[in-house]
Structures are given as structure tokens and as C-alpha cells.
């Protein structure tokens, strides 16, 4: 028979898994960028982007677990400055997505030639408001499990959830072969990326 402590740990772990799933599968800058990447470059070429997201968020969780969240509590102006810098960069990325050229015959974006790489995707988490909100909430609410457990759960849940967006983008290519349809998709993805972070920025 399981002890009360074991049952409590399993319950907390289940709750964390649910939190990781909901926050990882719902629209946000990472997922919408992967959707656009899958559409323009395909799922396989978007894998370094996906891996960079997972790695960057794991590092963020570790940093918050080591006390970075307390720094934001002590100096709220630093947190506010990061939020506005994040918004400015997200607006820039949204513009780049909205104005992306149609894929060529080889599935590359004209004038760009490659999707976001591992390092760029990892560093992007620093200016991703949703990622900060996820990390701060997870460390605050599920600290009893320990940071290594938080990282393990999020990596296990985040990879398939975010990867499904890149796969969806690849599947959508069959309906977006016309330049007009692709431009409409690009503008919609860019708008959704901005809208998805507005509640976080207002918190």
C-alpha cells in the first residue's frame, strides 16, 4: 500500500504533467513559429528549432529553480523591462513571418534558405513571455518535486506537443501552395503570435 507521502508525490506529478501539457500544446510564440517553420521548411528541417526550444526552456527552468524568480520579485522593474523588450522582439519576428516569401520549388524560403537553428531557438526563450510565465509558475507551484523533475517532465511533454505544430504546418502545405493562400496564412500566424502573449504581458 502506498504511503500518504508517495500518493501526494504522484498526485503532484500528475498535476505537473497536466500543466506541462496544457501550456505546451496551446498556441504561443514557440508553437506558432514552429507551425510557420513546418509550412515553409517541413517537419524534418524544423527539428533543430524544436530541439532548441526544449533545451532553452530546460535551462530557463534550471535558472528559475536556482533563484532567478526571486530576482524578479526583488526588482520588478527588471521583469517589466524584459516584458517590453520581449514584445518588441516578438513584433519584429511577427513582421518577418507575415512578410516571408513563398517557398521555392525546393521548399526553401526565398532569400532566407534555412529555418531557425538550435542556438537561435534556445536563446529565443529568453525573450518569450509565455516561456517565462510557464517557468515561474511551474517552479512556484511544483517546487516540492525538485527542479530536475520539473525539467524531465517538461522535456518529455514539450517535445511531442511542440513538434505536433511543426508537423501540422507541414501537412498544411498541400492547401497553401498558392502564394495568396500562403500570404494569408503568414499574416494570420503572425497576428496570433502577438495576440497569444498579450495576456502574459498584461499580468
N, C-alpha and C positions, 0 to 999 in steps of 0.2 A: 504494500500500500504506500502510495506517495505521501511524503510528509507535507505539511502545510507550506513550508518554505519552497519545496520543489514545485508544488502546484502554483504558488504565487509567481515563481520564476517563469514557468511555462505560460501562464496567463499573460504576463508582461511581454514575453517573447512573441506570443500570438498577436498581441495588440500592436507591438512594434512592426511586425510583418505586415499587418493590415495598413498601418500608417505609411510604411515604405511603399506599399503597392499603390495606394490611392495617390500619394504625392508624386510617384514616379510615372504613373500611366496617364495622368491628366495633362492637358496642354500647358506648356511653359516654353521659355526660350530654347532649352535644350531639345525638347521633343519637336518643336516646330522647325527648328533649324535642321534636325535630322530628317524630318519629313521633306523639306526642300532639297536636302542633300540626296536623299534616296530618289527623288524625282529627277534631279539633274544628272546624278552620277551613278545611281544604282546602289543596292544594298551593300554589295561586297566592297566597293570603293569607299563606302561610308564607315567601315568598321574601325579604322584608326580614330575617326571622330567619336564614335561610340565608346571606344576604349578610353580615350582621353577624358570624356565626361565622367566615366566611372572612377578613374584614377584621381582626377581633380577633386571630385566630391569626397572621396575617401580621405584625401589629405585635409580637406576642409573640416570633415568630421573630427579628425585627429586633432587639428588645431583648436577647434572649439572645445573639445574634450579636455585639452590641456590648459584651458583658461582664457581663450580669446574672447569668448562670450562675455566674460567679466570685464574685459577691457571696454567693450561697447557699452556696458552698463555704467561704467565709471565715467566714460567720456561720450555721452550721447551725440555730441556734435560730430565725432568721428564716424559714427554709424550713419548719421544724416548725410554727411558728405559723400560717403560711399554709395548711398542710395541714389543721390543725384548724379554722381559720376556714372553709375550703372545705367541710369535712364538715358544719359547722353550717348553712351556706347551702344545701348540697345537700339536707339533711334537710328544710329549710323548703320548697324547691322540690318535693321529692318529696311532701310533705304537700299542697301546692297542687294537684299533678297528681292525686293519689289522691282528693281531695275535689272535683274540678272538677265543675260541674253539667253535665247533658246539653245538647247543642246545641239551640237553638230551631229553629223552622221555617226560619229564615234562615241556619242554620249557624253561629250565634254562641253562645258560651258565656254562659249566663245570668249576669248580674251582673258580667261581665268585658268582653265586647264586642269585644275585639281580641287578636290573638296578640302574642307578644313582638316588639318592634321591632328595627330595625337597631342602634341605640345600646346598648340593653339586652343584646342578644345579643353584641355586641362586648365590652362590659365584663364579661360573664359569664365570658369566657375567663380573666380574672384569678383567679377562684376555681374554675377547672375543673382538678382534679388531673391528669386524663388529658391535657389540653392542655399542661400544664407538662412532664409526662413525655415527651410527643412532641417538644416543642420542645428540651428539654435533650438528649435522645438524638440528635435529628437534627443539632443543631449540633456535638455532640461527635464523632459517628461520621462525618459527611459534611462536615466543615469545609473540606476541600480544594476543594470545589466553590464555596464562597463563599456568603454569606448571600443575595444576590439570586437565585441559582439555587435555593437551598432554598425561598425564598418562591414562586418561579414554579412549581416542581414541586408544592408542596403546594396552592397555589391551584387549579392545573389538575386535580389529583386529588381534592382535598377537596370541591369544589363538586358534581360529579356523585355522589360517594359519599354525602355527607350529604343531598343533595337526594333521593336514592332513598328515604331513610327517610321524608321528608315525603310523597312520592308513595305509598309503601306505606301510610302512615296514611290518606291519602285513599281508597285502594282498600278499606281495611278498614271504611270507614263503612257499606258495604252489609250487613255482618254485625254491626254494632254499633248498629243503630237502636233496639234495645230498651234502656231505661235500665239494667236489670240487667246486660246484657252489657257496656255501656259502663263501668259502675262496676267490673266485674271487670277490664276492660282497663286502666282508670286505675290501679287498685291494683297490677296486675302490672307496668305500665310504671314506676311509682314505685319498686317494690321492686327491679326490675332496674337502675334508675339508681343506686341506692345500692350494690347488690352489684357493679356494674361498676367502681366506683372503689376498692373495698376493697383489692385487691392493690396499687394505686398508693399508697394511704395507708399501707400497711404496709411499703413499701420504704424 
